[in-house]
Amino acid sequence: MYKVAIIDDEPLIVEGLSKTMEWKKWNCRVAGVAYDGREGMELIRTERPDIIISDINMPEMDGLKMIAGLKSEFPDMQLIILTGYREFEYARQAIELGVSRFLLKPSKMSELEEAVDAVTRRLEQLGVTPDETMAETGKEDGEEAADSREANSFIVKNALEYIRDNSQEKLRLADVADQVYVSQWHLSKLLNKHTGKTFSEILNGARMDKSKELLKDPSLRICDVALMVGFQDLAHFSRVFKKMEGMSANEYRNKY
């Protein structure tokens, strides 16, 4: 049977959907439920559902980032958004990122049934059988499904922005992956594909950009600059700076 995950911070909706829908009618079963975004992502990574019914305005969740992350990592996974958030631009972007159905609360049972009917037919068209998992139906490394390109670009844009804004911290790939709702492995692959660089190279590039600005201030010692941009010791900063800029930090300061 196709696996369904229901994620909503309103228990009545979660219980109603899981117990009143005739899931067997569509060859589906509810694999699990969650009541916030973080719990929902844990459920998704554990169960790898074929269909997700979720709100997008909940604690511990950035709805658009979650949608993009899921459609990028699991292109065939079908997403039905059920929300009270009525901003048209938000709905438009969610659909561009790969949402199958965008329903506003309160929704009629007939609307929900139509949505489930549509996504199960879509799974059949994609060749996803009920006993397969999303891990088994993922695209090959060289492919990029048409409906996931927008999601991939969205993820990379947000990841690069987060790295730039937090480069002075002790930042790990895992920290960034958590922010954009994908696995470390998938994010590493996307960054390399879209930028031609590794996470470490991107992080060091952001730190170098900040260090060059700070070096313009003669009151700051080079060791101070190194700490301010996220390096734990001067020797490491000096090696990275010379490798990336072709000169030492002191030579850069004197020249510019």
C-alpha positions in Angstrom: 0.0 0.0 0.0 1.1 3.6 -0.6 2.4 5.1 2.7 0.8 8.4 3.9 2.3 10.8 6.5 0.0 13.5 8.0 1.7 16.6 9.6 -0.3 19.3 11.3 -0.2 21.1 14.6 -4.0 20.8 15.0 -4.7 17.4 16.6 -8.3 17.4 15.5 -7.2 17.6 11.9 -4.6 14.9 12.2 -7.0 12.5 13.9 -9.8 13.4 11.5 -7.7 12.7 8.4 -6.1 9.6 9.7 -9.3 7.9 10.9 -12.2 9.2 8.7 -10.6 8.9 5.2 -11.2 5.6 3.6 -7.5 5.1 2.8 -7.9 1.5 1.5 -10.0 2.9 -1.3 -6.8 4.3 -2.8 -4.6 1.5 -1.7 -3.1 3.7 1.0 -2.3 3.4 4.7 -1.3 6.1 7.2 2.3 5.3 8.1 2.5 8.0 10.8 1.5 11.4 12.0 3.4 14.4 13.5 2.4 17.7 15.1 5.2 20.1 14.2 7.8 20.5 11.4 10.8 18.9 13.1 8.8 15.9 14.2 7.4 15.7 10.7 10.8 15.6 9.1 11.9 12.8 11.4 8.8 10.9 10.4 9.5 11.4 6.7 13.1 10.3 7.0 12.1 7.2 8.9 9.1 6.1 6.9 9.8 7.6 3.4 6.1 8.0 2.7 4.8 8.2 -0.9 2.2 10.9 0.0 2.5 13.8 2.6 -0.5 15.8 3.8 0.9 18.8 5.7 0.3 22.3 6.9 3.0 24.8 6.1 2.5 27.3 8.9 3.6 25.4 12.0 6.2 25.6 14.8 9.7 24.4 14.0 9.1 24.7 10.2 9.8 26.9 7.3 7.1 25.6 4.9 8.6 26.6 1.6 12.1 25.3 2.5 10.6 22.0 3.6 8.6 21.6 0.3 11.8 22.4 -1.7 13.9 20.0 0.3 11.4 17.1 -0.1 10.8 17.6 -3.8 14.6 17.9 -4.4 15.6 14.8 -2.5 12.5 12.7 -3.3 11.2 13.9 -6.7 8.3 11.4 -6.8 7.0 12.1 -3.3 3.5 13.7 -3.6 2.8 16.7 -1.4 -0.7 17.9 -0.5 -0.7 21.2 1.4 -3.6 21.8 3.7 -3.4 25.2 5.3 -5.2 28.3 6.6 -2.4 30.5 5.1 -4.1 32.4 2.3 -1.3 34.4 0.8 -1.5 34.0 -3.0 2.2 34.5 -3.6 3.1 31.8 -1.1 0.7 29.4 -2.8 2.1 30.2 -6.2 5.7 29.6 -5.0 4.7 26.3 -3.3 3.2 25.0 -6.5 6.2 26.1 -8.5 8.4 24.1 -6.0 6.4 20.9 -6.7 3.3 20.8 -4.5 0.6 18.5 -6.1 -2.4 20.1 -4.4 -2.8 23.3 -2.3 -5.9 23.2 -0.2 -7.2 25.9 2.1 -8.7 25.2 5.5 -11.5 24.3 6.1 -11.5 21.9 3.2 -14.5 19.8 2.2 -14.0 16.0 2.3 -14.6 15.9 -1.4 -11.7 18.2 -2.0 -9.4 16.0 0.1 -10.6 12.9 -1.6 -10.0 14.4 -5.1 -6.5 15.4 -4.0 -5.6 11.9 -2.8 -7.2 10.4 -5.9 -5.0 12.7 -8.1 -1.7 12.0 -6.3 -2.2 8.2 -6.3 -2.9 8.3 -10.0 0.2 10.4 -10.4 2.3 7.8 -8.5 1.0 5.2 -10.9 1.9 7.3 -13.9 5.4 7.7 -12.5 5.7 3.9 -12.1 5.9 4.0 -8.3 4.3 0.8 -7.0 2.9 0.6 -3.5 5.6 -1.7 -2.2 8.5 0.5 -3.3 10.1 3.2 -1.1 11.0 6.7 -2.1 14.6 5.7 -1.7 14.2 3.1 -4.4 12.4 5.5 -6.8 14.9 8.4 -6.6 16.5 9.8 -9.8 20.0 8.8 -10.8 22.8 11.3 -10.0 23.0 12.6 -13.5 19.4 13.4 -13.8 17.4 16.3 -12.6 13.7 15.9 -12.8 11.9 18.8 -14.4 9.6 19.3 -11.4 12.6 19.4 -9.0 14.8 22.0 -10.8 13.0 24.9 -9.2 13.3 23.2 -5.8 17.0 22.5 -6.3 17.7 26.1 -7.2 15.6 27.3 -4.2 17.6 25.0 -1.8 21.0 26.1 -3.2 20.1 29.8 -3.0 19.0 29.5 0.7 22.0 27.3 1.6 24.4 29.9 0.1 22.6 32.7 1.9 22.8 30.8 5.3 26.5 30.0 4.8 27.2 33.7 4.0 25.3 35.0 7.0 26.7 32.5 9.4 30.2 31.9 8.1 31.8 33.4 11.2 30.3 30.5 13.3 31.7 27.0 13.7 29.5 25.9 10.8 29.1 22.3 9.6 27.5 20.9 6.5 24.9 19.3 8.8 23.9 22.7 10.2 23.1 24.0 6.8 21.4 20.8 5.7 19.0 21.2 8.7 18.1 24.7 7.6 17.1 23.6 4.1 15.4 20.3 5.0 17.7 17.9 3.1 20.3 15.3 4.0 24.0 16.3 4.2 24.8 14.0 1.3 22.1 15.6 -0.9 23.1 19.1 0.0 26.7 18.4 -0.8 25.7 17.0 -4.2 23.5 20.0 -5.0 26.2 22.6 -4.0 28.8 20.9 -6.1 26.5 20.6 -9.1 25.3 24.2 -9.0 28.5 26.0 -7.9 31.3 23.5 -8.8 32.6 23.9 -5.2 32.6 21.8 -2.0 31.0 23.0 1.1 34.4 23.8 2.6 35.4 25.9 -0.4 32.1 27.8 -0.2 32.5 28.4 3.5 36.1 29.6 3.2 35.2 31.8 0.3 32.5 33.6 2.4 35.1 34.0 5.2 37.7 35.4 2.8 35.2 38.0 1.5 34.5 39.1 5.1 38.2 39.1 6.0 39.1 41.3 3.1 36.6 43.9 4.3 37.9 43.8 7.8 41.5 44.1 6.7 40.7 47.6 5.5 40.4 48.6 9.2 44.0 49.3 10.3 43.0 49.1 14.0 42.3 45.4 13.7 45.2 43.0 14.0 45.3 40.1 11.5 44.8 37.6 14.4 41.6 39.5 15.4 40.4 39.3 11.8 41.0 35.6 11.7 38.9 35.1 14.8 36.1 37.4 13.7 35.6 35.5 10.4 35.4 32.1 12.0 39.0 30.6 12.2 40.2 29.2 15.5 43.8 30.0 14.9 45.9 32.4 12.8 48.0 29.7 11.1 45.0 28.1 9.5 43.6 31.5 8.4 46.9 32.4 6.9 47.2 29.2 4.9 43.6 29.5 3.5 44.0 33.2 2.8 47.2 32.7 0.8 45.8 29.7 -1.1 42.7 31.6 -2.1 44.0 35.1 -2.7 47.6 34.3 -3.9 49.2 36.5 -1.2 49.3 36.8 2.6 46.8 38.8 4.5 49.5 41.3 5.4 50.4 41.7 1.7 46.8 42.2 0.9 46.4 44.9 3.5 49.5 46.7 2.3 48.4 46.5 -1.3 44.7 47.5 -0.9 
